[in-house]
């Protein structure tokens, strides 16, 4: 089912995210590389989940599928009970724009634009009018503690501040899910903790579901659940950890 804008509507009683027997194969024949080998994964609305695993374990491939940046070779991905594989390319784009926020290790900010303009960017794709874009972007910057930094370019900000801008950009569309790929990978310990405290606050206070790839145990400890990937599979026992 979809709403008037073509976005998926929730099915009553379903998990927010469901992966069933999902595989991903790159290449063919003897050159085929099986990145995912049939994973099952449920994530409930409001969860904060850390995803861990060695390089090549499939965790980034799974994250790309969750973010509608890639599609499974086989299996089913449901978002709010709707089979994402049945959606058109335009509908998947709407899902990305309206329901998903992205935070990357490398910040991915536009170098020659201000913090405010970087945060406004997703709203431009949503065709939000300029005055409303400005208001919402300023609110998002305030939410991450960057009031007064709106006119600064990334070169004028510390690494921690740049990641806060990236989080504000993810928040500005009021997403259901934030997908964070090594969000503290380029930061020192103190800044890493600040970013994790911020993501936890977004999860706790706004009910935003957070799915985060990390290789750091102390960062994973902030999550309510840790999912381990190995050789393209989810390891049978997910490790529950206490909130930091």
N, C-alpha and C positions, 0 to 999 in steps of 0.2 A: 504494500500500500504506500501511497505517497500523498503529501499535502498539495495544496494549490500551487505551491512554488516548485513542486517536483522533488521535495525532500522526503526522506523516509519517515513515516510515522511509526510510533512504537506499537508493538503487539503486547496486550496485557499479560503480565506475569513472566515476561521473557527477561533474560539477562541483557545488559546493555550491549556486551560484545560476546559473540560466540564463534569460535572456530571449530569446525568438525572435519576431521580427516584431511586437513589441508596439506597439500604438497606443492612444492615449487621446484621445477627442473629447468636448468639453463643448458642450452645446447641439445644436441641429438646424438644418438648412437653411442659410440665409444667415447665421445667427447662430452656426454651428458654429465652435468653436475647436479646432484640432488641436494638442494639447499634446505628443503623441508621434506620430511618423509612421512607425513601423515599426523599432524599435530591436532590435539583437542585442547581448547582453552576457553574458559568462561571468565569474564570480568564483570562484576556487578557495578551498577551505578554508585558512585561515591567511593569506590575503592581507590587506594593508592598502592600500585603494584610495581615492584622492581623486577626487572628482567636481567638475568646474569647468564654468563656462559663464555667459554673461550672463543677466540677468533675463529670464524667459520662454523660456529655452532647453529646458525640460522636465526639468531635473535634479531639482527637488523633486517633480514628478509621478512620476518614476521611483522616487524614494526612498519615496514613499507606497505605491506598488505593491509594492516589496520588503518593506515593513513590514506588508503586508496591511491597510493603512488605506484603500486604494482598489483597484479592480479594472480590468484592461485592457478597452478596448472590443473589441479583437481581439488575437490572438497568444497566446503561451504563456509563463507564468512557472512554472518548475520549481525547487523547493527540495529538495535532496538527491534529485534525480531524480523527484520526485513533482509532478505537475501541480497547482499550487495551485488552479487554476480548477475542479478536480473535487471540491474539499473543501467540506464544508458550512460554514455560518457558524460553528458551534460548533468545528469542526476548525480553521478559520482562527484563531479566538480562542485555541485551545490552542497553535497554532504561535506566535502573538505572545507568549503568556505564558511558554512554555517554551524557545523557541529564539532569540528576538529581544530585544535590549535597545536602548533609545532614549535618546539624549542630544540636547537641544535648545539652541538659542542662548539662549533666555530662561529656562533652568534648569527651569521648570515645577515648582517645589517648592510644597508646601502651606504657606502663610505662617504659620499658627497652630500647626503641629506641629513637633516637634523633628526634628533630622537623623536620629536613629534611626527615628522613626516614618515619615518620608519614605522611608527605605530599605526599611523593612518592607512598604510598601504593595503591591508586586507579589506578595509572599508571602501576603498576605491573600487576593488574588484566586486564588492557588493553593491556598488553604485549608490552609496550613501552620500547625501548632499554635504557640501563642504562645511557648513556651520556645524552640522551634527557630527561629522567626522572629527572636527577639531574638539568639540566638547567631549566626545567619548574617548578620544586619544589622551586628552589631558586628564580625564578621570582615571584611565588605565595607568598613566605615568604616576599619578598620585598614589595609586594602590600599591605600586612597587617602590615607593619612597623616593621618587625622582621629581617631585615638584621643584621647579626652579632650574631643571636641566633640559627643558623641552627644546631649546634652541641650540644645544650643543651637538656637534657631529660626533660620530664614533671615535675619531682620533682624539677628541677632547675628553673622553670618558675612560675610566679604568675598565679592566676586564669584567669585574663584578657589575659595574654599572651598565656595561654593554649587554650582559646577560639579563639584567633587569629590564632593559629596553626590549630585548627579545621576548621576555615573559609578558611584558605589557602588550606587545604586538600579538601574542597568542591569546591574551585575555580579552582584547578589545572587541572581539566578535561574540563574546559570551558563550564560549564553546561548552559542549557537554564533556569533552575529553581533551586533555593536554597530553600529547605524545612527545616525550623528552628523550632525545638520543644523546647520552653522555653529557648532560647539561652542566656538570662541574669539571669536565675533563681538562679544560684549559685554565682552571682557577687554582689558587693556593687554598690551603686548608680553611683559613678564616672566611674567605669569600665563598668557598664551597658550602660551608655551613649556613651562611647567609642565604644563599640561593635555595638550599634545601628547606630552611625555615620558611622561606617565601612560598615554595611549592606546597609545603604542608599546610600553610595558612589558606592558600587557595582551595585546597582539598577540604579542609575542615570547615572553613567559614562560608564557602560558596558551593560546596558539594560537587566540585568539579572532579571528575575521575582523572587520575594521573597514572600514566603508564610510562615508566622510565627505564631505559637501558643504562646500566652502570657496570663497571668492573671493580668498583670500590665497595668493600664490605661495609665500611662505616657509613657510606651514603645509602646503601641498600637498607641499612638498619632503620632509616626513617620511614620506610614503607610498612604497610600492614601485612604485606605478603610478598614473598620472593619466589619467582618462578625461574627455574634453572633449565637452560637449553644445553643439549649435548648431541653432536652429530645429527642435527636436523630434527631432533625429537625433544619434547618436553619431558624432563625426568619425572618419574612417577610421583615422587613426594615433593610437593611445594613446601618450602620452609616458612612458617609463620614467625614473624618477629614482632617485638613490641615497638610501639611508636617511640621515637626518640624525644 
